[in-house]
Amino acid sequence: MKKIMLSLIAIMCLAGFSSLSFAEDMGKTKDEMKGEMKGKMKAKKSKMKAKHNEMKGEMKEIKDETKGATGK
């Protein structure tokens, strides 16, 4: 009976340690994914900002053309 109880306790301890290491691995993976997403978002923001500045320049050109055409 003692051997069975000791075996059960040993198995429970091993299961507890493996679940802790699994949780730690999941935490590391989460942090890695978070870092990747931040990098992607920064790249996307910079592309959008460049596009916005380009459109802003085009609108200024159009405004200047219409201003010149009306003579004001």
Secondary structure as the mmCIF struct_conf table of DSSP 4:
data_model
#
loop_
_struct_conf.conf_type_id
_struct_conf.id
_struct_conf.beg_label_comp_id
_struct_conf.beg_label_asym_id
_struct_conf.beg_label_seq_id
_struct_conf.end_label_comp_id
_struct_conf.end_label_asym_id
_struct_conf.end_label_seq_id
HELX_RH_AL_P HELX_RH_AL_P1 LYS A 2 THR A 70
TURN_TY1_P TURN_TY1_P1 GLY A 71 GLY A 71
#
